[in-house]
Amino acid sequence: MPRVSTDQLAARRQHILDGARRCFAAHGYEGATVRRLEQSTGLSRGAIFHYFRDKDALFLALAEQDARRMADVVAEQGLVQVMRDLLETARDEGTDGVVETDGASDRSWLGTRLEVSRRLRTDPDFRERWQAHSAELTAATRERLERQAAAGALRDDVPVPVLAQYLELVLEGLVSHLAMGLPADALDGVLDLVEQSVRTLRR
């Protein structure tokens, strides 16, 4: 019997995650039944749950992957860029709180992020498990702000931890706004203002 290579296993796992992302985005966590996951991935439940213990483990793995991708963008371009990417995705999809995302995109996080936010409010067990994984995004945000501060590009009258928390609160507010299907037309200007508010103050 031929052995399956590590690359093949990783590719199959990613295929499942991409299909699950589409399913969770379209139907939410509760609506993403095993049958729908099978349809979205094109695989049987046995194949899906060979890689992931259960639906909860699958969703958490997906959320972790998207959080790591977001952290990479934060490290390179900042948390405001993550917000701009979320806003662009919402416009592309015409979101009304349910987002069908393209699993092939590295920045198709909106559907997952909306569902993470909902579960954080309604599922204490998920909230406890998620705290450890959300720390990566927080760390990336603080590290970038500290680099900007060292370069003189960041305002120096507010501590970095406060600025980091401020940006994270804006992110949560943006996600909630998009989840409710509220108009997003003026939000580019809002994000410009947010970005300007953490930069070096003009004398």
C-alpha positions as CSV (number, residue, x, y, z in Angstrom):
1,M,0.0,0.0,0.0
2,P,1.6,3.3,-1.0
3,R,2.5,5.7,1.8
4,V,1.0,9.2,1.9
5,S,3.6,11.9,2.0
6,T,3.7,14.6,4.7
7,D,3.0,17.1,1.9
8,Q,-0.1,15.2,0.8
9,L,-1.4,15.0,4.3
10,A,-0.9,18.7,4.8
11,A,-2.6,19.5,1.5
12,R,-5.6,17.3,2.4
13,R,-5.8,19.0,5.8
14,Q,-5.7,22.4,4.1
15,H,-8.4,21.3,1.6
16,I,-10.7,20.5,4.5
17,L,-10.0,23.8,6.2
18,D,-10.7,25.7,3.0
19,G,-14.0,23.9,2.5
20,A,-14.9,24.4,6.2
21,R,-14.2,28.1,6.0
22,R,-16.8,28.4,3.2
23,C,-19.3,26.3,5.1
24,F,-18.9,28.1,8.4
25,A,-19.1,31.5,6.7
26,A,-22.2,30.6,4.8
27,H,-24.1,28.8,7.6
28,G,-22.5,29.8,10.9
29,Y,-21.2,27.3,13.4
30,E,-24.5,25.8,14.3
31,G,-25.7,25.6,10.7
32,A,-22.5,23.9,9.5
33,T,-23.9,20.4,9.8
34,V,-21.7,17.4,9.0
35,R,-23.7,16.9,5.8
36,R,-22.9,20.5,4.8
37,L,-19.3,20.1,5.7
38,E,-19.2,17.0,3.5
39,Q,-20.7,18.9,0.6
40,S,-18.4,21.9,1.0
41,T,-15.2,19.8,1.2
42,G,-16.3,17.1,-1.2
43,L,-15.2,14.5,1.4
44,S,-16.9,12.0,3.7
45,R,-17.3,12.6,7.4
46,G,-14.8,9.8,8.0
47,A,-12.2,11.6,5.9
48,I,-12.9,15.0,7.6
49,F,-12.8,13.7,11.1
50,H,-9.7,11.6,10.5
51,Y,-7.9,15.0,10.5
52,F,-10.0,16.8,13.1
53,R,-11.5,15.2,16.3
54,D,-14.9,16.9,15.8
55,K,-16.6,19.9,14.4
56,D,-15.4,22.1,17.3
57,A,-11.8,21.1,16.8
58,L,-12.2,21.8,13.0
59,F,-13.6,25.3,13.7
60,L,-10.9,26.1,16.3
61,A,-8.1,25.0,13.9
62,L,-9.6,27.2,11.2
63,A,-9.9,30.2,13.6
64,E,-6.3,29.6,14.7
65,Q,-5.0,29.5,11.1
66,D,-6.8,32.8,10.3
67,A,-5.5,34.4,13.5
68,R,-2.0,33.5,12.5
69,R,-2.5,34.9,9.0
70,M,-3.9,38.1,10.6
71,A,-0.9,38.3,12.9
72,D,1.5,38.0,9.9
73,V,-0.3,41.0,8.3
74,V,-0.1,42.9,11.6
75,A,3.6,42.3,11.8
76,E,4.1,43.6,8.3
77,Q,1.5,46.3,7.9
78,G,-0.3,46.8,11.2
79,L,-3.7,46.0,12.7
80,V,-5.4,48.8,10.8
81,Q,-4.5,46.9,7.6
82,V,-6.3,43.8,8.9
83,M,-9.4,46.0,9.4
84,R,-9.1,47.3,5.9
85,D,-8.9,43.8,4.6
86,L,-12.0,42.8,6.5
87,L,-13.8,45.8,5.2
88,E,-12.8,45.0,1.6
89,T,-14.0,41.4,2.0
90,A,-17.3,42.6,3.3
91,R,-17.8,44.9,0.3
92,D,-16.7,42.2,-2.1
93,E,-19.2,39.8,-0.6
94,G,-22.0,42.3,0.0
95,T,-22.2,40.9,3.5
96,D,-25.4,41.0,5.5
97,G,-23.8,39.2,8.4
98,V,-23.2,35.9,6.6
99,V,-20.1,35.9,4.4
100,E,-19.2,33.4,1.7
101,T,-15.4,33.6,1.5
102,D,-12.9,32.3,-0.9
103,G,-10.8,29.7,0.9
104,A,-8.0,30.2,-1.5
105,S,-7.4,33.8,-0.3
106,D,-4.9,34.4,2.4
107,R,-7.1,37.2,3.7
108,S,-10.6,35.7,3.6
109,W,-11.0,36.0,7.3
110,L,-14.3,37.9,7.7
111,G,-16.7,34.9,7.9
112,T,-14.5,33.1,10.4
113,R,-13.9,36.3,12.5
114,L,-17.7,37.0,12.6
115,E,-18.4,33.5,13.9
116,V,-15.5,33.7,16.4
117,S,-17.0,36.9,17.8
118,R,-20.4,35.3,18.1
119,R,-19.1,32.2,19.8
120,L,-17.0,34.4,22.2
121,R,-20.3,36.0,23.4
122,T,-22.3,32.8,23.6
123,D,-19.9,29.9,24.4
124,P,-17.9,30.1,27.6
125,D,-15.9,26.9,26.8
126,F,-14.9,28.3,23.4
127,R,-14.0,31.6,25.0
128,E,-11.6,29.9,27.4
129,R,-10.0,27.9,24.7
130,W,-9.7,30.9,22.4
131,Q,-7.9,33.2,24.9
132,A,-4.6,31.4,24.4
133,H,-4.8,31.7,20.6
134,S,-5.9,35.3,20.5
135,A,-2.7,36.2,22.4
136,E,-0.7,35.8,19.2
137,L,-2.6,38.7,17.5
138,T,-2.2,40.9,20.6
139,A,1.6,40.1,20.7
140,A,2.0,41.0,17.0
141,T,0.2,44.2,17.5
142,R,2.3,45.3,20.4
143,E,5.5,44.3,18.8
144,R,4.7,46.4,15.7
145,L,3.7,49.4,17.8
146,E,7.0,49.1,19.8
147,R,9.0,49.1,16.5
148,Q,7.1,52.1,15.4
149,A,7.7,53.8,18.7
150,A,11.4,53.1,18.5
151,A,11.4,54.6,15.0
152,G,9.7,57.8,16.2
153,A,6.6,57.1,14.1
154,L,4.2,56.5,17.1
155,R,2.7,59.1,19.5
156,D,4.7,59.0,22.7
157,D,2.0,60.4,25.1
158,V,0.1,57.1,25.3
159,P,1.7,53.8,26.5
160,V,2.0,51.1,23.8
161,P,-0.2,48.6,25.7
162,V,-3.0,51.2,25.8
163,L,-2.6,51.9,22.0
164,A,-2.7,48.2,21.3
165,Q,-5.9,47.7,23.3
166,Y,-7.4,50.7,21.6
167,L,-6.8,49.2,18.2
168,E,-8.1,45.8,19.3
169,L,-11.3,47.5,20.5
170,V,-11.7,49.2,17.2
171,L,-11.3,45.9,15.4
172,E,-14.0,44.3,17.6
173,G,-16.3,47.3,16.9
174,L,-15.7,46.9,13.2
175,V,-16.5,43.2,13.3
176,S,-19.7,43.9,15.2
177,H,-20.7,46.6,12.7
178,L,-20.2,44.3,9.8
179,A,-21.9,41.4,11.6
180,M,-25.0,43.6,11.9
181,G,-25.0,44.4,8.2
182,L,-24.7,48.1,8.8
183,P,-23.5,50.4,6.0
184,A,-19.7,50.3,5.5
185,D,-19.4,53.2,2.9
186,A,-17.8,55.7,5.3
187,L,-15.6,53.3,7.2
188,D,-12.5,54.0,5.1
189,G,-12.4,57.5,6.5
190,V,-12.9,56.1,10.0
191,L,-10.0,53.8,9.6
192,D,-7.8,56.6,8.3
193,L,-8.7,58.5,11.4
194,V,-7.8,55.5,13.6
195,E,-4.5,55.2,11.9
196,Q,-3.7,58.9,12.2
197,S,-4.6,58.8,15.9
198,V,-1.8,56.5,16.9
199,R,0.9,58.2,14.8
200,T,3.3,60.9,16.1
201,L,1.4,64.0,17.1
202,R,2.1,67.0,15.0
203,R,3.6,69.9,16.9
